[in-house]
Amino acid sequence: MNNRIIYIDDNIDDDDPLVLSLKDEEFEVKVLKDSKNALEYIKTRQYDIVLLDLDMGARSTSGNQLFNEIRKVDEKVPVVIISAYIKINHYSNSSRENAYNQFLKPMFHVYGNEWDGSIHEIFDGDPIFEPHGCINQAWSVAEILRAWVEDILVERPVYEKKYNLNKIRV
């Protein structure tokens, strides 16, 4: 691995804290703000991972469409979704259904219909993406369960309103 990352997000700059942190760790990061340019870049260059925002703005191909196009070009490259997709789409039925189809449904494909929410830390990079390594890491399981309950089922924690935890604090 040569540590080459493509970061596709219409609202990010080269001085973004995540970009700077990756560069500090000696990753080569290419920031692209336009899905059309990003796809052309992906077709002509080698890279090790793609970071992708799903909400690419009204003037650009959606992140979902771009994800599908990336898969046509390279079905093995890891694509990490960085997005508040469901929240920014106001928990709409279509955004929840899309999140299920794009993120959780593939987990059922890997683990089967009896999947308990556990997730391995390591997967093969080639289809069928067989899981290996440690299972049931707390942060991995917690985020999958949180996404399922809060973002897909739209069930908020009962204590959230009581303690006003749904408001941003400084």
C-alpha positions in Angstrom: 0.0 0.0 0.0 1.3 3.4 -0.9 -1.2 5.3 1.3 -2.9 7.2 -1.5 -6.3 8.5 -0.6 -8.9 10.2 -2.7 -11.3 12.4 -0.6 -14.4 13.4 -2.5 -16.5 16.0 -0.9 -18.0 19.3 -2.3 -17.5 21.1 1.1 -13.9 20.2 1.9 -10.6 22.0 1.5 -7.0 20.9 1.6 -6.7 22.5 5.1 -9.6 20.5 6.5 -8.5 18.9 9.9 -9.1 15.3 8.6 -7.0 16.0 5.5 -4.2 17.6 7.5 -4.3 14.7 10.0 -4.0 12.2 7.2 -1.1 14.1 5.6 0.6 14.3 9.0 0.5 10.5 9.0 2.2 10.5 5.6 -0.8 9.7 3.5 -1.0 11.2 0.1 -4.4 12.9 0.0 -6.1 14.2 -3.2 -9.2 16.4 -2.4 -11.8 16.5 -5.2 -14.9 18.6 -4.9 -16.8 17.5 -8.0 -18.1 14.0 -8.8 -17.4 14.3 -12.5 -13.8 15.2 -12.0 -13.5 12.6 -9.2 -14.7 9.8 -11.5 -12.3 10.9 -14.3 -9.4 11.0 -11.7 -10.3 7.5 -10.4 -10.4 6.1 -14.0 -6.8 7.4 -14.7 -4.9 7.0 -11.5 -4.2 4.3 -8.9 -5.2 4.9 -5.3 -5.6 2.8 -2.1 -8.9 4.1 -0.6 -11.7 6.5 -1.4 -13.4 8.7 1.2 -16.8 9.8 -0.1 -19.4 12.2 1.0 -22.9 11.1 -0.1 -24.3 14.6 -0.3 -22.4 16.2 -3.2 -24.8 19.1 -3.7 -27.3 19.9 -6.4 -24.8 20.6 -9.1 -23.1 17.3 -8.9 -23.8 13.6 -9.3 -25.0 12.2 -6.0 -22.6 10.3 -3.8 -24.7 7.2 -4.2 -24.4 7.4 -8.0 -20.7 8.1 -7.7 -20.3 5.1 -5.4 -21.9 2.9 -8.1 -19.7 4.4 -10.8 -16.6 3.8 -8.7 -17.6 0.2 -8.2 -17.8 -0.2 -12.0 -14.3 1.1 -12.4 -12.8 -0.7 -9.4 -14.9 -3.2 -7.5 -12.1 -3.9 -4.9 -11.1 -0.4 -3.7 -12.3 0.3 -0.2 -14.8 3.2 -0.1 -15.4 4.9 3.2 -18.6 6.8 3.4 -18.3 10.1 5.4 -21.7 11.6 5.7 -24.6 12.7 7.8 -26.7 11.5 4.8 -29.8 10.4 6.7 -29.8 13.4 9.1 -29.4 16.0 6.3 -32.2 14.4 4.4 -34.5 14.8 7.5 -34.8 11.0 8.1 -36.8 10.7 4.9 -38.1 7.2 4.0 -36.0 7.2 0.8 -32.8 8.2 2.6 -33.4 5.5 5.3 -34.1 2.9 2.6 -31.0 3.9 0.7 -28.9 3.7 3.8 -30.2 0.2 4.6 -29.6 -0.9 1.0 -26.1 0.5 0.7 -24.7 -0.1 4.2 -26.6 -2.6 6.3 -28.0 -5.0 3.6 -24.4 -5.9 2.5 -23.7 -6.9 6.1 -26.6 -9.4 5.9 -25.0 -10.7 2.7 -21.7 -11.3 4.6 -23.1 -12.6 7.9 -26.5 -14.1 6.9 -30.0 -13.3 8.0 -29.2 -14.2 11.6 -26.6 -11.5 11.9 -26.5 -10.3 15.5 -24.9 -6.9 14.8 -21.3 -8.1 15.5 -18.8 -6.9 13.0 -15.2 -8.1 12.4 -12.4 -5.6 12.3 -10.8 -7.1 9.2 -12.3 -8.0 5.9 -10.7 -9.4 2.7 -10.3 -6.7 0.1 -11.7 -8.9 -2.6 -15.3 -9.9 -3.1 -16.8 -11.8 -1.2 -15.2 -9.7 1.5 -14.8 -12.6 4.0 -14.5 -11.4 7.6 -11.4 -12.2 9.7 -9.7 -11.0 12.8 -11.2 -9.8 16.0 -15.0 -9.7 16.3 -17.3 -7.7 18.6 -15.1 -4.6 19.1 -17.3 -2.3 21.1 -17.0 0.7 18.9 -17.8 -1.3 15.7 -20.8 -3.0 17.2 -22.0 0.2 18.9 -22.0 2.2 15.7 -23.8 -0.4 13.6 -26.5 -0.7 16.3 -26.7 3.1 16.7 -27.1 3.5 12.9 -29.7 0.8 12.8 -31.8 2.1 15.7 -31.4 5.8 15.4 -31.0 6.3 11.6 -32.9 3.5 10.0 -35.7 2.8 12.5 -35.6 6.5 13.7 -35.9 5.5 17.4 -34.3 8.1 19.5 -33.0 7.3 23.0 -35.7 7.9 25.7 -33.3 10.1 27.8 -32.5 12.4 24.8 -35.4 14.8 25.3 -35.3 14.6 29.0 -31.7 15.9 29.1 -31.9 18.0 25.9 -29.2 15.9 24.3 -30.5 16.7 20.8 -29.3 20.2 21.0 -25.8 21.3 20.0 -23.8 22.7 22.9 -20.6 24.7 22.9 
